[in-house]
């Protein structure tokens, strides 16, 4: 299937990769060699289109229902208008933090958001969000 890379987050020296298919399916691309490859998933870049062959992840733990194991991959191209693609395939939620993950997020004392099983697990682990007011970056206490 063809998938557009829409997110890349560091996981140690590797990366967690979010992708969207051209029919709107959200994927988290799990490297088949993640246990032995310290640099797993680093080859992907946001905006790239990849042809991927996948198999189901045998260890699905909600809310990470989008996980698929990539068994074969080939880079095809880059999308110029990734924002338009995202808006068409998975329209963002708009509002305050209460709209994120069905309102199930909790905040730490430092302000970081997380979900907890005791409060409830959202039905997915990926989404896009447009905040209802400007965000402010805080670097204090960061390493």
C-alpha positions as CSV (number, residue, x, y, z in Angstrom):
1,X,0.0,0.0,0.0
2,X,1.1,3.6,-0.5
3,X,1.5,5.6,2.7
4,X,2.5,9.3,3.4
5,X,4.7,9.9,6.4
6,X,3.0,12.5,8.5
7,X,4.9,12.2,11.8
8,X,8.3,11.2,13.1
9,X,9.1,11.1,16.8
10,X,12.3,10.1,18.4
11,X,12.4,6.8,20.3
12,X,15.9,6.5,21.7
13,X,18.1,6.4,18.7
14,X,15.3,5.2,16.4
15,X,11.9,6.7,15.5
16,X,8.2,6.2,15.8
17,X,6.6,6.9,12.4
18,X,3.0,8.0,11.7
19,X,1.6,7.6,8.3
20,X,-1.7,8.0,6.4
21,X,-2.8,5.9,3.4
22,X,-4.5,7.4,0.4
23,X,-7.8,6.0,1.7
24,X,-7.5,7.7,5.1
25,X,-6.2,4.8,7.2
26,X,-3.8,5.9,10.0
27,X,-0.7,3.7,10.5
28,X,2.1,3.5,13.0
29,X,5.0,1.9,11.0
30,X,6.8,-0.6,13.3
31,X,10.2,-1.7,12.0
32,X,10.6,-5.5,11.7
33,X,14.2,-5.1,12.9
34,X,13.6,-2.7,15.8
35,X,15.0,-5.1,18.3
36,X,18.4,-5.4,16.5
37,X,18.7,-2.0,14.7
38,X,19.5,1.0,16.9
39,X,18.6,3.4,14.1
40,X,15.2,1.8,13.2
41,X,12.8,4.0,11.1
42,X,15.3,6.9,10.7
43,X,15.1,6.6,6.9
44,X,11.6,8.0,6.8
45,X,11.0,11.8,6.5
46,X,7.7,13.7,6.9
47,X,6.1,14.3,3.5
48,X,7.5,11.2,1.8
49,X,5.3,8.7,0.0
50,X,6.4,5.1,0.6
51,X,5.1,1.8,-0.9
52,X,5.0,-0.5,2.2
53,X,4.1,-4.2,2.7
54,X,2.9,-4.9,6.2
55,X,1.7,-7.6,8.5
56,X,-0.5,-7.2,11.5
57,X,1.2,-6.5,14.8
58,X,0.6,-9.5,17.0
59,X,1.1,-7.3,20.1
60,X,-1.6,-4.7,19.7
61,X,-2.1,-2.8,22.9
62,X,-4.9,-0.2,22.8
63,X,-4.9,2.6,22.0
64,X,-2.1,1.7,19.6
65,X,-4.4,-0.1,17.2
66,X,-2.7,1.5,14.2
67,X,0.5,-0.5,14.6
68,X,1.6,-2.5,11.6
69,X,5.0,-4.3,11.1
70,X,6.7,-3.2,7.9
71,X,8.1,-6.2,6.0
72,X,9.1,-4.4,2.8
73,X,9.3,-0.8,1.8
74,X,10.3,1.5,-1.1
75,X,10.4,5.3,-1.2
76,X,8.4,6.7,-4.1
77,X,8.2,10.5,-3.9
78,X,7.5,13.5,-1.8
79,X,4.1,15.3,-1.4
80,X,4.3,19.0,-1.8
81,X,1.1,19.9,0.0
82,X,1.1,17.6,3.1
83,X,-1.2,19.9,5.1
84,X,-3.9,19.6,2.4
85,X,-3.4,15.8,2.2
86,X,-3.8,15.5,6.0
87,X,-6.9,17.7,6.0
88,X,-8.5,15.5,3.3
89,X,-7.6,12.1,4.8
90,X,-7.8,12.8,8.6
91,X,-9.3,16.2,9.4
92,X,-7.9,17.7,12.6
93,X,-9.9,18.2,15.7
94,X,-10.2,21.9,16.6
95,X,-10.5,23.3,20.1
96,X,-8.9,23.2,23.5
97,X,-7.0,20.3,25.0
98,X,-10.3,18.7,26.0
99,X,-10.9,17.6,22.3
100,X,-7.6,15.7,22.3
101,X,-8.1,11.9,22.4
102,X,-11.8,12.1,23.3
103,X,-11.1,14.3,26.3
104,X,-9.3,11.5,28.1
105,X,-5.9,13.2,28.5
106,X,-4.6,14.0,32.0
107,X,-1.9,16.6,32.8
108,X,1.3,16.2,34.8
109,X,2.3,19.0,37.2
110,X,4.7,20.2,34.5
111,X,1.8,20.3,32.0
112,X,2.6,17.3,29.8
113,X,-0.4,15.3,28.7
114,X,-0.9,11.6,29.0
115,X,-3.6,9.0,29.0
116,X,-4.2,6.5,31.8
117,X,-6.1,3.2,31.7
118,X,-7.8,4.1,35.0
119,X,-9.4,7.2,33.3
120,X,-10.1,5.5,30.0
121,X,-8.2,4.6,26.8
122,X,-9.1,6.5,23.6
123,X,-10.1,4.5,20.5
124,X,-6.9,5.4,18.7
125,X,-3.4,6.7,19.3
126,X,-3.1,9.1,16.4
127,X,-4.9,12.3,15.5
128,X,-4.3,15.8,14.4
129,X,-5.3,18.9,16.4
130,X,-5.7,22.6,15.7
131,X,-5.6,24.5,19.1
132,X,-8.2,27.2,19.7
133,X,-5.5,29.6,20.9
134,X,-1.8,30.1,20.2
135,X,0.6,27.6,21.9
136,X,3.6,28.8,23.9
137,X,6.8,26.9,23.9
138,X,8.4,26.5,27.4
139,X,12.0,25.4,27.5
140,X,12.6,25.8,31.2
141,X,13.7,22.5,32.9
142,X,14.5,20.9,29.5
143,X,17.8,19.1,29.0
